[in-house]
Amino acid sequence: MLHGSIESREHLFERVTYHLERPREWLAAAWAGTDKEKREVGIEERVVANTTAPEVLLARCGPGFEGHRAFIALSFQRDADLADDAREVLRSGGDSFLGEHLEALGPDHEHLRDWLAAQARVAALRILTFLPAERREPGDVELVRKEVARAHWATVEQAVRALAELAQAQDAPALISGARTAVMRAEGNRRVLEAACREGGREIIVELLADEDERFAEAGALAMSESATVTELTELLYSRHARVRRVAADTLVARLDRTELSALLDAYPEIPEASYYYDVVVRLDWELFGRTRAPATP
């Protein structure tokens, strides 16, 4: 990912690795980059996590910039023993390791202080996300909710992912909102929406099915597919979202016998005041007849 980096960024990572006694220069260089470049600074901590023994990192995990970086590196190792430290980081807003050091940056570096504190909170959220259920505490979900509500650009993705792991019924709306605003990969988005459906139940599922965003509607269809009646699944064959129709058709194909599928295919275009989707006909037709047809002659 770092191939082709500009010279200033190469120097940035060199300073992070070998010149921890010069954090101000590193911070200034980091903040001068774009948001994407600032996010990629975390790559260095991931490398440290993969190449440094946990006991070495733990020995470094104290007040100061080196402790801050060690804590972030350890978070990639999902060290459950740091759970209490993670909670304190979230309670303090990220100042646990860098309190006086952040103050030393001075008022002209408020944006740097904000960013450093955010990186510590991301690490803390990562630790709580992967914390075994038996190590969790009742107050953990409240700490995560507080960070989700903060809606900080640097922490929102990890905060929403953490909330998906710790969520309760009341968190379903926040999960849906977070899935809209956080920039995350498809798998992360899917897990967040699954958690919203799991905790929010049918009311949330119905809400998602009517959503304009196809990803959200698909999540609702997947959540209801196992328990939905044949009538409900048939109604989904008329959804404006192709992904929803696909989920419904696949579920019906798995549930109905050949005679029932044939009747469904015959009736599909005839339901009054409903849109007709050719992909549904193709899916049902293939299941009924395509598998038994002889291959085409070259």
N, C-alpha and C positions, 0 to 999 in steps of 0.2 A: 504493500500500500504506500510505502514511502519512496518507491523508486521515482526518480524525476523530480524530487523535492527541490525547491529553490535553495540557494546556498544559505540564506539566513535561517531557514528551517533546519538544515543540517547542523548548523552551529547551535541552534536552539536545543536540539536533542543531545548534542555533545555536552553542552553546559549542564543539562539536567542530570546526565549520567556522571560526569566527572567533576563538576564544580558546584557542589551543593552549598558551598560557603558563599556563593554569589547569587542568591535567589532573586534579588531585585532585577538584575540584568535579564535573567530567564523570564521573569514575570512580564517585564516590559516587552520582550520579544514575543512572548506568547500572546499578549493582549493586542499587539500590533497586527496579528494575523486575522483572517476571516473566522467566522463562527466554525466553519468546517475544520480549519487548521487548529483552532483551539480545542475542538473535540478530539482531534487526532493526537494531541499531547498525551491523552490517556493511554495511547498505544504503548508508550514507554513504560508506564506503570505495569501494563499487562506483561510486557517482556520481562520486567524485573520479577513479577510474580511467578513466571514460568521458569526462571533461571536462578532463583535465589531460594535457599532453604527457609522454611517457615520460621525456624528458631532464630535465624539471622534477622529476618524482618521484624520478628517480635522484639528482639533486643533493640532495634532502632525505633520501635513504636513508642515515642515519648513526645514531649513538647518540642515544637520547632518544625522547621520545614522538612527535615529528614523524617521526622516522625509522621508528619502529614502524608508524605509520599509512601512511607512504609505501610501505613494504614490502608491507603488506596490499593497498594499492591496486594496486601493480604486479603482485601475484599474479593479479589478475583479468585482466591483460593477457597472462598466460602467458609472461612474459619468461624465455626460456631462459638469458639471461646471469646470472640470479640463482640458478642452480642451486647454486653453491657456498655462497651465503648461506643458501639453504634447507637445505642439509645441515648447516650449522653451527647453524642454529636448532634443528633436530631433535636434534642431538647435545647441545646445551646445555639442552634442555628448554624453549626459548623465551626464554631470558634474553639472547640475543645483543645485542639492541638496548637492552634495558631493565635490564640487570644492576644497576647502582648506583641507577637510578631506582626499580626495584622495592624495593630495600632501603630507600630513602628513605620509602616509604609506611609503613613501620613494622609492628610485629607485629599491630596492630589491623586491618590491611587485607590479611591473608593471602588472603582469598577474592578480592580484587581482583587481587592479584599472580598468583594461579592463573589467573584468567580472562584477563588480559592475555597471559600466557605461552601459554595455549591458543590465543588468536587468532593469535599469531605462528606457532604450529605448524600451524594450519589453513592459513595462507597458504603455508607451506613445503610442505605436503602438496599443495596445489593446484598449485604450480609443478612438483613432481615428477610429479604425475599426467599433466600435459600435456607433459612433457619429451619431445622427439623421441628415438627409440630410440638414435640414434647419440650422443646427449649423456648417456645414462644410464651410471652406474657400477655395478660389481658390488655395492657396499655399499649402494646406494639401497634395495633391497628389505628389507635388514635394518633400516634406519632406520624404514621404514614398518611392518614387523612389530612393532617395539618400541612404536610409537605405537598400533597396533591392540591390543596386549596391555595397554597402559595403560588402555584402555576409559574414557577421559575423556568425559563427557557432551558436551562442546563440540567434540571432535575426532573422535569415533568414526566419524561418517558419512564425512567426508573421508578418514580413514585407511583405511576399508574400500574406498572407491572407488579410492584410490591403489593399494592392494594388488591390486585386480582388474586394474589395468593392468600391474603388475610381477610378478604371481604366478608361482610355480613349483608343481610337483606337490604339494609338502608344504604349500602354503598353502590347498588346497581346503577342509579342515575349518574353518579360521579364516574363510574367506570365507562359508561357510554360516552359521556362528555369527554373524558380523558382519551378514549379511543379516537375521537374526532380531532382533538387538538395536538396530541403527542405524535411526533414523527417516529414511527417504529416500523420494523419489518413486518411482513404479512403474518408470520408465525406469532409474533408478539401481539399484534392486533387481534388475531383469532383467539388467543388465550384470554385476552382481556374481555372480549365479547362473550366467550364461553362462561366466564365467571359472572358476568352481568346476568346472563340467562339463568345460570344455576342459582344465584342468590335472589334474583328478582322474580323468578317464576313466570307464570303464564302472562301476566300483565306486561312484563318487559318483553317477552317473546313476541306478543302481538304487536307491541309498539315497533319492534325491530322489523317485523315482516312488512310493515307499512312504510318503512324508511325509504327515502329517495336514493340513498347510497346502497348500491348492490351488495357490498361486503357486509353491511349491517343486516340487510334483509336475508342474505344467505345464512348468517349466524342464527337468526331467528328460525329459519327453516330447518337447519341442522338440529337445533335444540328441541324442536317439537316433533321431528320426524319419527322418533321411536314410539312416542305415545299418541300421535295423531291418529284420528280415525281415517278410514278410506275416503270418506266424504271431505274431510278437511284437506287431505293430500290432493284429492282431485281438484279442489278449488285452487290449490297452489299451482296447478298446471296452467292456470290463466294469469299468473303473475307477470308483470311487465319485466321482471328481472330473469334473465336466462339462467343464472346460477340457482335461483329458487326453483324454477321449473325443473332443472336437472336433479336437484335434491329430491323433489317430489316424485319425479318419474322413476328414479333409481330405487326409491323406497317402495313404490308401488310394484315395480318389477320384482323386487325381492319378496314381497308379501303376497301377491296375488297368483293364482294358478293361471294356466293358459286360457281357459274358458273365460275367466274374469277379465283378463287382460284384453282378450279379443272384444268383449263387450264394452270395455272402457274405450278402446280405440274406435269402435263403431260410433259410440255416443259422443266422443270428444268434440267434433266440429258442430254438433247439433244443439249444444246448450245455448239457450237464448241469451242475447245481449252480452256475449263474451267474445274476447279476442281469440283469434285462432293462431296458434304458433306451430310452425312447421317442424321445429326441432323436437317438439313433443311427439308428433306423428312419426317422425323418423325413428325416435328412440323406441317407441312401442312397437312399431312395425318391424324394426330390426330384431327385437326380442322375440317376436312371434314367428317371423318368417326368414329373416336375414341369416340366422345361424344355420338353417337347414338348406339354404340355396347352394347350388353347385357353384364353384368359383368361375368367374368369367373366363371365356376363352381368349387367349392372347391374340 
